[in-house]
Amino acid sequence: MPIIINLDVMLAKRKMSLTELSEKVGLTIVNLSILKTGKAKGVRFDTLEAICRVLDCKPGDILDID
């Protein structure tokens, strides 16, 4: 079962760009882009927590399973 990354959906809901998220989370745009496109092999819990904090959401709002 593939894991679906809904980061682009949350960014659109929050009217935030990937660049802005990158600055607020402290990750490079490249790393966030890899996550956003689903090409990441994994994500650290502290990274997921930081993204959720900035986007004011829960991990289940970003990660889903098909």
Secondary structure as the mmCIF struct_conf table of DSSP 4:
data_model
#
loop_
_struct_conf.conf_type_id
_struct_conf.id
_struct_conf.beg_label_comp_id
_struct_conf.beg_label_asym_id
_struct_conf.beg_label_seq_id
_struct_conf.end_label_comp_id
_struct_conf.end_label_asym_id
_struct_conf.end_label_seq_id
HELX_LH_PP_P HELX_LH_PP_P1 PRO A 2 PRO A 2
STRN STRN1 ILE A 3 ILE A 5
HELX_RH_AL_P HELX_RH_AL_P1 LEU A 7 LYS A 13
TURN_TY1_P TURN_TY1_P1 ARG A 14 LYS A 15
HELX_RH_AL_P HELX_RH_AL_P2 LEU A 18 VAL A 25
TURN_TY1_P TURN_TY1_P2 GLY A 26 GLY A 26
HELX_RH_AL_P HELX_RH_AL_P3 ILE A 29 LYS A 36
TURN_TY1_P TURN_TY1_P3 THR A 37 GLY A 38
BEND BEND1 LYS A 41 LYS A 41
HELX_RH_AL_P HELX_RH_AL_P4 PHE A 45 LEU A 55
TURN_TY1_P TURN_TY1_P4 ASP A 56 ASP A 56
HELX_RH_AL_P HELX_RH_AL_P5 PRO A 59 ILE A 62
STRN STRN2 LEU A 63 ILE A 65
#
